[in-house]
Amino acid sequence: METFLEILREVLKGVLREIGAYFFRKNVLEDRKTTPRRRKQ
């Protein structure tokens, strides 16, 4: 039973990490893409 709980905990940790990385990528990196800087000529 304890090994099952440890496996479940590790799986949840991985899922939460992936969700966090997804939202970080979506919010931080896509915000930069929406405002491209133009060169001053």
N, C-alpha and C positions, 0 to 999 in steps of 0.2 A: 504493500500500500504506500509506503513512504517513497519508494522508487517511482511509482506512478505520479505522486504529487510533485516530485522533483522534476520529472519530465514535463509535466503540465506547466510548472512554473517557468521552465526554460523556454517552452514554446510560446507562452504568453509574453515573456520578456522579448523574444525575437519579433513577435508580431507587433508589439508596441514600438519597438525600435524602428521597424520598417514603416509603420504609420507615421511616426515622428519625422523620419527622414523624408517621406513623401510630402508631408505638409510643409516641411522646411524648404524643400526644393521648389514646391509649387509657389509658396508665398515669397521667398527671398529671391530666387533666381528668375522667376517669370516677371517680377516687378521691374527688374533691370531691363528685361527685353522690351517691355512695353514703352519705355522712353529712350529710344536711341538718340545719342547725341550727334548733332551735325557739326562738321568742322566749320570753323569760322574762316571765311575766305577773304 
